[in-house]
């Protein structure tokens, strides 16, 4: 029975992959661009989830790591003509280093104190990017305009050519699949169990021999690295970076996406990315005069109906379905 269930899982996974590969050829370029940003936000939310959902450290400053990753990619492409795909590991490494540096002082902070410290980082970074002494690198308030990479080969499907936007979607999809696989292996191994133990009971985790400073700093570094890769992908897809694109509102949106998708849930990052990208547009379509009010109402309704996020609701439905099929009482 377990082997049969495993085959069905693989079958559904292959069908999902096929659907995602075909998806960009069913829509126009702008919609494909939006789907690309969904994947980018999903990677960033996944990085935040490693820190907050699995390790219990609250961050309101991940927009800063997103900015560091975007500017690393933009500077390498603009000043040094580095191929766009080579900027991703560089952005991840730079943000991993920044995350480790922030992780050490964060060891003395927890809860709302850590949230305020990271919030200060999110406030400071856009202003630092405008600093005139580094404006020759960052472009100052004008930012950096990039050239969107073209598809490396010609291809047509359903009468639609492989445009630059469709190619970047497929490229981002491949990177996202790799990042989700890395996160899955990391969080379902020894390191993941240590992070969860620290989140649930730090004193007990220390008594079991877990090195709290090392693992908490590592969580910050890995989380920042994932978010930096997402920022680099965003810079490549949008082909433009500026300090005003990385305000503190971005950090808040990433946290909202995390809660909407579900804490400590790897697939939940996808739902969080969909929420960040499309719900503000829906709110704007509903009311041109007060889109923020509509957005707030939708968010409140979602949290009322699904207090544990989308994946929390999916788990509850799955438990009830399994209980009904086996005749056992389900959990509430």
QUITAPE-V348855 format. One line per field, one symbol per residue. psi: psi as a letter, one per 40 degrees, with the letter a starting at -180 (. if undefined). Layout:
# QUITAPE-V348855
psi=???
This chain:
# QUITAPE-V348855
psi=dddddddddddddddddddddddeeeiiddddddddddddddddddddddddddeehhhfeedddddddddddddddddefhiddeeddddddddddddddddddedeiibddddddddddddddddddehddedddeeaddahhihhiiheiiiihfehigidddddddddddddddddddddddeeadddddddddddgddddddeehgdddddddddddddddddddddddddddfhiideefiddddddddddddddhifhdddddddddddddddddddddhddgdddddddddddddddgdeiddddddddddddddddeeihii.
